[in-house]
Amino acid sequence: MTAHRHSTDSHDGARSVLKPLNFSLRWFEEISSTSDVARELAKSGAAEGTVVVARRQTAGRGKFSSRWFSPEGGLYFTLVLRPEIPAGQSHLLAVAAGLAVADAIELAIGASPQLKWPNDIYLSGKKVAGVLTETEVSNQRVRLALVGIGVNVERPDFGVPDHLQGSAVWLSELGTASLTELLTGVLDSFIVWYQRLKSGDFAMMAESYNRRGLLVGRNVEVRSASQVAAGRCRGIDAQGALVIEQSRGFTTVAAEGEVCSWS
Ligand code: BTN
């Protein structure tokens, strides 16, 4: 798959033609984690656009060192990117990926997913997919990004772990989607969002994210390493940070962290 759109990049005062994103798929039956294998391949020089896909993961990783339940029937893959964007824009990779996953799900089953900052995709109020982005930065530029995506597709007949009961949803509960159709949908859409990111079209990305924003207009509590912020969520800003309106009209932003409650 290749990006058909070439656009020019005029931010930073430079004009350069954006490199098209060519995908090269590497399929595995069972591996520990697509992100681990993608990292090894990247270390041996795998090109941007390499996509590691697995039917099952034995040690799928989620955020905060959690396990990602990865039985057969789900979609698990990691994209190798070499974006060369400023380190301060790295959060936008997960924004682009979340938008692409939401687009693909909507195309496949017709339901409208919502995005829960920073990396979760929700359907019917429950989590259906997650994004785990790992980056390597040098001289303030993102040299390597591994964007790992997991989508709950077929609800397994043998049951699901207790911690997912009631909080997770599978696409098969709402419609029918094949793994290849979904994967193609995500990659097709990601090409477009990634080009927008690299062209500096952040306002448009934030606007689209907020249109799908699960938390927009809700009261949230966000915990990060440096602060706990509570207030009314106003969506994300053009850097991908969550904007929270606290009491007395005072607004703060959380660049990273976890939303521990919302109502
Ligand atoms: C989250 O906790 O929401 C992020 C989950 C990311 C899971 C995906 S599945 C493919 C890739 N490989 C992994 O080990 N994790 C990511």
Boltz pocket constraint, residues with backbone or C-beta under 6 A from the ligand:
constraints:
  - pocket:
      binder: B
      contacts: [[A, 32], [A, 33], [A, 34], [A, 35], [A, 36], [A, 57], [A, 59], [A, 60], [A, 61], [A, 62], [A, 63], [A, 66], [A, 68], [A, 75], [A, 76], [A, 77], [A, 78], [A, 119], [A, 120], [A, 129], [A, 130], [A, 131], [A, 132], [A, 148], [A, 149], [A, 150], [A, 151]]
      max_distance: 6.0
